[in-house]
Amino acid sequence: MSILIKRGKIVDPILKSEKVLDILIEEDKVKKIGSNIKASKARIIEAEGKVIIPGLVDLHTHLRQPGREDEESIQTGTQAAAKGGFTTICCMPNTNPPIDTPALVEYIYQEAKKSAVVEVLPIGAISYRREGKRLSEMGRLKKAGVVGFSDDGKWVVDSHLMRRALEYVRMLDLPIISHCEDPYLSKNGVMNEGYWSTVLGLPGIPAQAETIAIFRDLSLVKLTGSRLHIAHVSTKEGVKLIKKAKSENLKVTCEVTPHHLCLSDEAVKTFDTNTKVNPPLRTNEDIEALKKGLKEGIIDVIATDHAPHSPEEKELEYPLAPFGIIGLETALSIAIKELVKPGLLTFPEVIAKLTINPSRILGIDRGVIREGGIANLVIVDLSAWWEVKEEEIFSLSKNTPFIGWHLPGKVETTICRGKIVYESG
């Protein structure tokens, strides 16, 4: 079926512009963009007063398949993605077993073909079984279809191994995504080390666990000339280090999560385990530095770090519960609330952090609406507010601290490869 979207305000994240135009979609491509387009047999979608954005691209999603389909699956995770406006998501390799062989990469693609409603791109493990002892077969993993490498959830402690990994990806032209956390400093910690960890009597994770790891990795980038993407930066000092590295023209990019933009470590005083994330929620000073980093272009990407967990796990005592929250369905709205509404970034600037920037890091042709391009796009009502309700969450797990929050910007329609994969209501 052809689709004709009428009179929507199209956001261009490259030019940072907005224009009211029609879009004609035929099969999986954008056939035409212009004014007063006619199409006799197309389904008409009236989008006057709404914005049309490129399908969002998430660099950092945990789909849990294979191994923990009780928490999330490719099917449920991609349904949640579609509801949140994401049409391309990168699944991280800390599954069981990890994505460290071509067979597992092929499995992800096969399962996605069967049950995914949006595009799923696998990230391969840096090291075999994510143990940090020997490199995975990176060349074969690329051939099988991975779009990057990460031992996410674990930092590659062995500096020699990380150096070799960075040298390999220079030849493969794929990014390494580093979870920067010194495990010896963060060991047994459950929240940010500071005032609130002292008051609550919970073991802390110092900011230096992140900054020491970032410094080491940036030093290896300088040594190898390779490119590196730093996952979920959360500290003021981390942003400073990345800013300095960029000023020296090192090939480094980084991301921040929505929850690190809107929640501080004070939120842990409720002992709600949905405030337990890794890296931990930091101070208000860190939050301001992260927002400033986005505004200045130091932080390139907003990524969800969508991390589903079952109720049985999250309902344990705070120290025993696992780290992580879901984020695909709330990411766009939180970005609007924290960045656009206060005037820190324009809406097109925020959309660039969620579309064209992650696409460029991955080297994929996504993140922009253009004639002849793949028809991945989302219609959003910026004037609408919506409440996060547990019973309306598409993700198989419901572990989010945002239940009951009223958020701006409602995704009305998500179109992936020319097919409507989500409609509000």
RASUL-V91007 format. One record per residue. N is the residue number from 1. RES is the residue in one small letter. PSI is psi in whole degrees, -180 to 180 (NA if undefined). NEAR is the number of other C-alpha atoms within 10 Angstrom. D_FIRST is the distance of its C-alpha to the first C-alpha in Angstrom with 2 decimals. Layout:
BEGIN
n & res & psi & near & d_first
N & RES & PSI & NEAR & D_FIRST
N & RES & PSI & NEAR & D_FIRST
END
This chain:
BEGIN
n & res & psi & near & d_first
1 & m & 136 & 12 & 0.00
2 & s & 150 & 19 & 3.80
3 & i & 131 & 22 & 6.47
4 & l & 116 & 26 & 9.94
5 & i & 122 & 21 & 12.88
6 & k & 132 & 21 & 15.96
7 & r & 36 & 23 & 19.58
8 & g & 154 & 23 & 19.69
9 & k & 107 & 21 & 22.66
10 & i & 127 & 24 & 21.54
11 & v & 125 & 23 & 24.11
12 & d & 107 & 22 & 25.27
13 & p & -13 & 24 & 27.41
14 & i & -51 & 15 & 29.09
15 & l & -10 & 10 & 30.34
16 & k & 42 & 14 & 30.63
17 & s & 165 & 14 & 29.17
18 & e & 129 & 17 & 26.87
19 & k & 140 & 14 & 25.27
20 & v & 114 & 19 & 23.32
21 & l & 171 & 19 & 20.34
22 & d & 155 & 25 & 16.69
23 & i & 127 & 27 & 14.02
24 & l & 125 & 24 & 10.98
25 & i & 129 & 29 & 8.66
26 & e & 128 & 19 & 7.03
27 & e & -122 & 14 & 6.83
28 & d & 13 & 18 & 9.84
29 & k & 157 & 20 & 11.68
30 & v & 111 & 24 & 12.75
31 & k & -44 & 19 & 12.65
32 & k & 144 & 17 & 15.03
33 & i & 127 & 19 & 17.30
34 & g & -168 & 14 & 19.52
35 & s & 142 & 12 & 20.76
36 & n & 46 & 11 & 19.42
37 & i & 139 & 15 & 16.20
38 & k & 140 & 11 & 14.73
39 & a & 113 & 13 & 11.26
40 & s & -39 & 8 & 11.40
41 & k & 12 & 10 & 8.02
42 & a & 150 & 15 & 6.52
43 & r & 129 & 14 & 7.18
44 & i & 130 & 14 & 10.69
45 & i & 117 & 16 & 12.67
46 & e & 120 & 13 & 16.35
47 & a & 19 & 22 & 18.19
48 & e & 133 & 15 & 21.49
49 & g & 0 & 13 & 24.39
50 & k & 164 & 22 & 22.44
51 & v & 149 & 22 & 22.25
52 & i & 119 & 29 & 19.45
53 & i & 156 & 27 & 20.84
54 & p & 151 & 31 & 19.95
55 & g & 133 & 31 & 19.27
56 & l & 151 & 31 & 22.81
57 & v & 120 & 29 & 24.66
58 & d & 120 & 28 & 27.40
59 & l & -7 & 29 & 30.23
60 & h & 83 & 24 & 31.95
61 & t & 139 & 27 & 30.45
62 & h & 113 & 25 & 32.32
63 & l & -10 & 29 & 30.15
64 & r & -7 & 24 & 33.30
65 & q & 125 & 26 & 31.84
66 & p & 157 & 20 & 33.81
67 & g & -40 & 15 & 36.86
68 & r & 57 & 16 & 36.22
69 & e & -8 & 14 & 33.17
70 & d & -19 & 13 & 35.11
71 & e & -40 & 22 & 34.52
72 & e & 156 & 23 & 30.94
73 & s & 171 & 24 & 28.51
74 & i & -38 & 26 & 25.63
75 & q & -54 & 22 & 23.34
76 & t & -36 & 20 & 25.05
77 & g & -40 & 31 & 25.71
78 & t & -29 & 29 & 22.14
79 & q & -42 & 26 & 21.16
80 & a & -40 & 24 & 23.99
81 & a & -46 & 32 & 22.84
82 & a & -41 & 32 & 19.37
83 & k & -34 & 25 & 21.25
84 & g & -3 & 26 & 23.51
85 & g & 9 & 34 & 20.92
86 & f & 132 & 30 & 21.55
87 & t & -9 & 31 & 18.92
88 & t & 125 & 25 & 21.70
89 & i & 143 & 26 & 24.91
90 & c & 120 & 21 & 28.01
91 & c & 130 & 28 & 29.74
92 & m & 156 & 29 & 33.52
93 & p & 5 & 30 & 35.75
94 & n & 57 & 25 & 38.18
95 & t & -174 & 17 & 36.85
96 & n & 100 & 12 & 39.13
97 & p & 163 & 15 & 39.60
98 & p & 158 & 22 & 38.76
99 & i & 83 & 34 & 36.18
100 & d & 9 & 28 & 38.94
101 & t & 154 & 19 & 38.19
102 & p & -33 & 20 & 35.49
103 & a & -40 & 12 & 34.97
104 & l & -34 & 19 & 34.01
105 & v & -45 & 23 & 31.60
106 & e & -37 & 17 & 29.92
107 & y & -45 & 14 & 29.94
108 & i & -46 & 21 & 28.08
109 & y & -39 & 19 & 25.31
110 & q & -45 & 12 & 25.16
111 & e & -38 & 16 & 25.09
112 & a & -39 & 19 & 22.41
113 & k & -35 & 15 & 20.20
114 & k & -44 & 11 & 20.89
115 & s & -10 & 14 & 20.71
116 & a & 144 & 21 & 19.84
117 & v & -11 & 26 & 16.89
118 & v & 174 & 29 & 17.92
119 & e & 132 & 20 & 19.74
120 & v & 124 & 23 & 23.35
121 & l & 120 & 23 & 26.01
122 & p & 142 & 26 & 29.47
123 & i & 130 & 30 & 32.73
124 & g & 156 & 34 & 35.63
125 & a & 144 & 30 & 39.15
126 & i & -46 & 31 & 41.83
127 & s & 155 & 24 & 44.50
128 & y & 125 & 19 & 44.73
129 & r & 17 & 21 & 44.02
130 & r & 32 & 25 & 44.09
131 & e & -10 & 15 & 47.88
132 & g & 23 & 20 & 48.71
133 & k & -38 & 14 & 51.07
134 & r & 151 & 16 & 49.37
135 & l & 147 & 19 & 46.26
136 & s & 171 & 21 & 43.17
137 & e & 80 & 16 & 42.13
138 & m & -41 & 25 & 40.16
139 & g & -44 & 14 & 39.50
140 & r & -34 & 14 & 38.08
141 & l & -40 & 25 & 35.98
142 & k & -44 & 21 & 34.45
143 & k & -34 & 12 & 33.77
144 & a & -20 & 18 & 32.03
145 & g & 13 & 17 & 29.70
146 & v & 153 & 25 & 31.39
147 & v & 4 & 23 & 30.84
148 & g & 178 & 28 & 34.21
149 & f & 140 & 29 & 37.29
150 & s & 147 & 25 & 38.86
151 & d & 36 & 27 & 41.35
152 & d & 139 & 22 & 39.94
153 & g & -20 & 17 & 42.21
154 & k & 139 & 17 & 45.08
155 & w & 141 & 22 & 46.64
156 & v & 98 & 28 & 47.90
157 & v & -37 & 19 & 51.58
158 & d & 109 & 11 & 52.98
159 & s & -34 & 13 & 53.12
160 & h & -43 & 11 & 53.72
161 & l & -41 & 17 & 50.62
162 & m & -37 & 24 & 48.50
163 & r & -46 & 18 & 50.01
164 & r & -39 & 14 & 49.06
165 & a & -44 & 22 & 45.49
166 & l & -37 & 26 & 45.20
167 & e & -38 & 18 & 46.68
168 & y & -44 & 18 & 44.22
169 & v & -18 & 20 & 41.13
170 & r & -41 & 15 & 42.51
171 & m & -34 & 10 & 42.01
172 & l & -16 & 14 & 38.60
173 & d & 47 & 15 & 37.31
174 & l & 152 & 22 & 35.86
175 & p & 150 & 25 & 36.96
176 & i & 131 & 28 & 39.33
177 & i & 114 & 27 & 38.57
178 & s & 128 & 25 & 41.91
179 & h & 96 & 23 & 42.70
180 & c & 100 & 27 & 45.91
181 & e & 115 & 25 & 48.35
182 & d & 110 & 21 & 51.90
183 & p & -21 & 17 & 52.17
184 & y & -31 & 9 & 55.94
185 & l & -32 & 16 & 55.80
186 & s & -5 & 21 & 53.01
187 & k & 128 & 13 & 54.47
188 & n & -3 & 13 & 54.62
189 & g & 150 & 17 & 53.25
190 & v & -10 & 23 & 50.75
191 & m & 176 & 27 & 50.34
192 & n & 135 & 28 & 51.32
193 & e & 124 & 22 & 55.05
194 & g & -153 & 16 & 56.68
195 & y & -50 & 13 & 57.94
196 & w & -33 & 20 & 55.57
197 & s & -34 & 20 & 56.03
198 & t & -46 & 12 & 59.77
199 & v & -42 & 9 & 59.59
200 & l & -12 & 13 & 57.36
201 & g & 31 & 9 & 59.32
202 & l & 141 & 18 & 56.30
203 & p & 137 & 18 & 56.53
204 & g & 159 & 21 & 54.93
205 & i & 111 & 26 & 52.91
206 & p & 154 & 19 & 54.36
207 & a & -29 & 24 & 52.28
208 & q & -22 & 17 & 54.18
209 & a & -35 & 18 & 52.34
210 & e & -47 & 25 & 49.32
211 & t & -36 & 24 & 51.21
212 & i & -42 & 18 & 53.41
213 & a & -42 & 21 & 50.43
214 & i & -45 & 24 & 48.61
215 & f & -45 & 16 & 51.85
216 & r & -47 & 15 & 52.25
217 & d & -39 & 25 & 48.72
218 & l & -35 & 23 & 48.99
219 & s & -39 & 15 & 52.33
220 & l & -32 & 21 & 50.74
221 & v & -42 & 21 & 48.00
222 & k & -38 & 17 & 50.87
223 & l & -41 & 12 & 52.60
224 & t & -21 & 16 & 49.69
225 & g & 14 & 14 & 47.68
226 & s & 174 & 24 & 44.52
227 & r & 148 & 23 & 41.70
228 & l & 139 & 23 & 41.39
229 & h & 125 & 22 & 39.04
230 & i & 122 & 22 & 40.91
231 & a & 152 & 25 & 39.09
232 & h & 59 & 26 & 39.54
233 & v & 140 & 23 & 42.53
234 & s & -2 & 26 & 44.38
235 & t & 152 & 25 & 47.78
236 & k & -44 & 21 & 49.33
237 & e & -33 & 18 & 51.32
238 & g & -43 & 23 & 48.28
239 & v & -41 & 23 & 46.62
240 & k & -45 & 15 & 49.91
241 & l & -41 & 16 & 50.05
242 & i & -38 & 24 & 46.51
243 & k & -44 & 20 & 47.30
244 & k & -43 & 13 & 50.42
245 & a & -40 & 20 & 48.61
246 & k & -35 & 14 & 46.05
247 & s & -23 & 10 & 48.98
248 & e & 9 & 10 & 50.38
249 & n & 29 & 10 & 47.10
250 & l & 150 & 19 & 46.47
251 & k & 74 & 16 & 42.94
252 & v & 139 & 24 & 42.18
253 & t & 168 & 24 & 39.25
254 & c & 168 & 22 & 38.96
255 & e & 161 & 27 & 36.93
256 & v & 151 & 24 & 37.76
257 & t & 155 & 23 & 36.27
258 & p & -38 & 23 & 35.48
259 & h & -25 & 26 & 38.17
260 & h & -8 & 24 & 40.81
261 & l & -16 & 24 & 40.12
262 & c & -8 & 17 & 40.70
263 & l & 133 & 17 & 43.13
264 & s & 175 & 20 & 46.69
265 & d & -15 & 21 & 49.08
266 & e & -27 & 17 & 50.54
267 & a & -21 & 16 & 47.54
268 & v & -15 & 22 & 49.11
269 & k & -18 & 12 & 51.99
270 & t & -13 & 10 & 50.00
271 & f & 20 & 13 & 50.04
272 & d & 120 & 16 & 46.38
273 & t & -8 & 24 & 45.25
274 & n & 4 & 24 & 41.84
275 & t & 3 & 27 & 43.77
276 & k & 105 & 25 & 44.74
277 & v & 165 & 19 & 42.71
278 & n & 116 & 20 & 43.58
279 & p & 158 & 26 & 44.55
280 & p & 162 & 26 & 46.09
281 & l & 134 & 26 & 45.59
282 & r & -159 & 26 & 48.07
283 & t & 167 & 23 & 50.14
284 & n & -33 & 17 & 49.19
285 & e & -40 & 11 & 50.67
286 & d & -41 & 21 & 48.25
287 & i & -45 & 21 & 45.29
288 & e & -38 & 15 & 46.43
289 & a & -37 & 20 & 46.80
290 & l & -43 & 25 & 43.26
291 & k & -41 & 21 & 41.88
292 & k & -39 & 17 & 44.12
293 & g & -38 & 19 & 42.95
294 & l & -45 & 23 & 39.31
295 & k & -40 & 17 & 40.41
296 & e & -5 & 12 & 42.51
297 & g & 8 & 14 & 39.87
298 & i & -43 & 23 & 42.01
299 & i & 121 & 24 & 39.37
300 & d & -32 & 23 & 36.14
301 & v & 145 & 30 & 33.66
302 & i & 120 & 30 & 32.97
303 & a & 149 & 28 & 32.14
304 & t & -34 & 28 & 31.97
305 & d & 42 & 28 & 34.23
306 & h & 113 & 26 & 32.34
307 & a & 89 & 23 & 35.02
308 & p & 144 & 29 & 34.58
309 & h & 149 & 25 & 37.74
310 & s & 156 & 16 & 38.56
311 & p & -37 & 13 & 40.56
312 & e & -36 & 8 & 43.51
313 & e & -44 & 15 & 43.80
314 & k & -17 & 22 & 43.30
315 & e & 9 & 15 & 45.74
316 & l & 171 & 13 & 48.62
317 & e & 155 & 12 & 51.30
318 & y & -49 & 19 & 50.26
319 & p & -24 & 16 & 51.98
320 & l & -20 & 12 & 50.51
321 & a & 150 & 18 & 46.86
322 & p & 157 & 22 & 44.40
323 & f & 146 & 23 & 43.10
324 & g & 146 & 23 & 39.53
325 & i & 162 & 26 & 36.99
326 & i & 157 & 28 & 33.22
327 & g & -5 & 28 & 31.49
328 & l & -36 & 29 & 27.73
329 & e & -14 & 24 & 26.97
330 & t & -9 & 26 & 29.75
331 & a & -50 & 25 & 30.02
332 & l & -46 & 27 & 28.17
333 & s & -39 & 22 & 29.93
334 & i & -38 & 23 & 33.30
335 & a & -41 & 26 & 32.95
336 & i & -46 & 23 & 32.30
337 & k & -45 & 18 & 35.26
338 & e & -23 & 16 & 37.67
339 & l & -43 & 21 & 36.87
340 & v & -49 & 17 & 35.06
341 & k & -42 & 13 & 36.80
342 & p & -5 & 10 & 40.29
343 & g & 16 & 11 & 39.51
344 & l & -41 & 16 & 40.06
345 & l & 153 & 20 & 36.81
346 & t & 163 & 16 & 34.25
347 & f & -47 & 20 & 30.71
348 & p & -34 & 20 & 29.44
349 & e & -41 & 22 & 32.34
350 & v & -43 & 22 & 31.38
351 & i & -35 & 29 & 27.74
352 & a & -38 & 27 & 29.21
353 & k & -20 & 26 & 31.14
354 & l & -2 & 29 & 28.01
355 & t & -81 & 27 & 25.72
356 & i & -35 & 25 & 27.18
357 & n & -51 & 21 & 30.62
358 & p & -33 & 25 & 29.74
359 & s & -42 & 22 & 27.35
360 & r & -39 & 12 & 30.31
361 & i & -40 & 21 & 32.63
362 & l & -17 & 18 & 30.43
363 & g & 35 & 14 & 29.79
364 & i & 152 & 11 & 25.99
365 & d & 76 & 11 & 23.47
366 & r & 173 & 23 & 22.05
367 & g & 8 & 30 & 22.95
368 & v & 148 & 24 & 21.94
369 & i & 118 & 23 & 19.03
370 & r & 155 & 16 & 19.25
371 & e & 131 & 16 & 17.58
372 & g & -11 & 14 & 16.79
373 & g & 166 & 18 & 17.11
374 & i & 135 & 23 & 15.15
375 & a & 74 & 28 & 12.78
376 & n & 108 & 30 & 15.10
377 & l & 163 & 27 & 15.94
378 & v & 137 & 27 & 17.34
379 & i & 126 & 25 & 18.03
380 & v & 136 & 23 & 21.67
381 & d & 103 & 18 & 23.97
382 & l & -18 & 17 & 27.29
383 & s & -13 & 10 & 29.25
384 & a & 143 & 13 & 28.48
385 & w & 150 & 14 & 30.83
386 & w & 154 & 14 & 30.22
387 & e & 136 & 14 & 32.62
388 & v & 111 & 18 & 32.43
389 & k & 135 & 13 & 32.94
390 & e & -41 & 15 & 33.62
391 & e & -12 & 8 & 31.81
392 & e & 2 & 9 & 28.55
393 & i & 130 & 19 & 28.66
394 & f & -30 & 19 & 25.94
395 & s & 146 & 26 & 28.22
396 & l & -35 & 20 & 30.34
397 & s & 155 & 20 & 33.44
398 & k & 20 & 23 & 34.38
399 & n & 85 & 26 & 37.01
400 & t & 142 & 23 & 36.59
401 & p & 0 & 19 & 39.32
402 & f & 8 & 20 & 36.92
403 & i & 129 & 14 & 36.78
404 & g & -10 & 11 & 37.66
405 & w & 144 & 14 & 36.91
406 & h & 122 & 14 & 35.15
407 & l & 148 & 19 & 32.89
408 & p & 155 & 21 & 31.24
409 & g & 98 & 21 & 27.64
410 & k & 126 & 23 & 24.99
411 & v & 121 & 26 & 21.63
412 & e & -45 & 22 & 19.11
413 & t & 135 & 23 & 15.76
414 & t & 128 & 30 & 15.32
415 & i & 124 & 26 & 12.37
416 & c & 122 & 25 & 13.24
417 & r & 43 & 22 & 11.87
418 & g & -1 & 21 & 8.55
419 & k & 138 & 20 & 8.38
420 & i & 114 & 16 & 10.13
421 & v & -9 & 19 & 13.35
422 & y & 136 & 21 & 15.67
423 & e & 132 & 14 & 16.05
424 & s & 131 & 9 & 19.62
425 & g & NA & 5 & 21.06
END
